[in-house]
Amino acid sequence: MLAFRGEAHVERWCEARRIPQGAVFGLDQAWGLGREWYADKLSPEWHRATPEEAEATWARLGLTGDFWRLA
């Protein structure tokens, strides 16, 4: 994950390196993802998310599109 000032900065960075642009999301979504993804990591009941659970978590946070599909 890389942090940028805005989408225009992402586009320039990708163009300069000739790499395709991945998913772009804001700090609120990044914070929500970290909070949800690691909330129970230290719990004895923790289990690795299934692909379906992971996609559901991402969708709740508005992280949708081809980049976020595991299937």
N, C-alpha and C positions, 0 to 999 in steps of 0.2 A: 504494500500500500504506500502510495506517495501522496504528499499534500501539495496542493497548488492554490494559487490565488483565485482562480476562476477557470471556467471551461476554455476560454481563449488561451490561457496559459498552458492548459493540458494539450490543446491542439498544436500549439507551436512546439512544445516539447516533443510530442510524438512525431511531428513532421521532421524536426531537426535530426531525429534518431532513426527515421524511416521504420517506425514500428506502428502497428495498429493500435488504435485507442481502445482501451478496455472500458470498464464501467466507471462512471463518475457519480459520486454522491457526496452530500454535504456532511459537515461535522456532526450535526444532529443525528443523522442516520448512522454515522460511524460510532458515535457514543452509544446509541441504542443497540447497535449490533454487538458491541463489546459487552455491554451490560447484560443483554439477553444471552449471548453465546456462552459467557463465562460465569453466569449467576450461580450455578450449582456445581461448578467444576470440582470443588473440594468435598462435595457431599459423597458419603459412601454409596448413595443410591444413583450417582451419576452414571450415565451411559452415553456412548457416542451417538450422536444424532443420526438417524437413518436419513437417506437422501430426501425422503418425503418430509421428515421433520425439519431438516435444514431448509428446504425450499419454502415450507410454511413459515418458518421464522423470518426468512428474508422477505417474503411477501407481506407479512405483517408490518415490516419496517419500510415498505414501499420499494424494496430492492427487487425489481422484476426485469424481465427481458432475457434474451438469449444467454448473456453472460452468467446469469444466476440459475440457469437450468442445469441440473445434474444428469438427467435422463438422456 
